[in-house]
């Protein structure tokens, strides 16, 4: 089923603005709000815990938190605690992290693919309440089991972009987070690769694909949206703009490409509450169309 969410961008808005933004998202009826953890801006787990405590219905996505920054047991405990406190509203994702930043803090790994191959399945198992023993290159666990695993474990997403990582995400994760700046045709190639790899790995069920898309509403929306992806060929194919009805209509090409959850990324700093109100209207329109 197609879904619409929006992003709180740590580059255009500070942590001081987060509470008002979350409350605006909730009051507008926005279904999902996604955050990400870029060094050295805002913490993922403190942010989502606060957001869930301030709200009643809003789902919060982490898209993503870097795997190299935290021991897997710490990540599992963080996610399990948040999920137990606020069941069914957490959408956690992990990724390689920006390699230069990981190097700055002494956490850069030689093989990010190996890290993901070890980390994501072990994280999923821990959240499922399993006892996990692993002796990998990066993940070492000796009979570890969470005392308070979630009653229903949340899906674990992985960020992916290159061909190898896309396929690996399909193999080991429950969903994939795709970055912004791509055309529907590029997303179609990515989603096909993810889902083919999942089938070949013998995994059943649906793999949820989340994609960020630069979006602008209101005056000069076309110019603002295109400016944000203007360094790439065919920038108009990589963004959405206009009123909510126009954005909802344009979103269909990304859904047709295999994206399940289209997360709208504000093209620039602006009135975040107004952006979330417009995004919530897009979600209502898409939901009406989907039914």
Secondary structure as UniProt FT lines:
FT   STRAND          3..7
FT   TURN            10..12
FT   HELIX           15..17
FT   HELIX           18..28
FT   STRAND          32..35
FT   TURN            39..41
FT   HELIX           44..54
FT   STRAND          59..62
FT   STRAND          65..66
FT   HELIX           67..69
FT   HELIX           72..85
FT   TURN            87..88
FT   STRAND          90..95
FT   HELIX           99..104
FT   TURN            105..106
FT   HELIX           112..127
FT   TURN            128..129
FT   STRAND          132..135
FT   STRAND          140..144
FT   TURN            147..148
FT   STRAND          156..159
FT   HELIX           163..172
FT   STRAND          175..178
FT   HELIX           184..200
FT   TURN            201..202
FT   STRAND          208..217
FT   TURN            219..220
FT   HELIX           221..228
FT   TURN            229..231
FT   TURN            233..234
FT   HELIX           235..238
FT   STRAND          239..242
FT   HELIX           244..256
FT   TURN            257..258
FT   STRAND          261..266
FT   HELIX           272..290
//
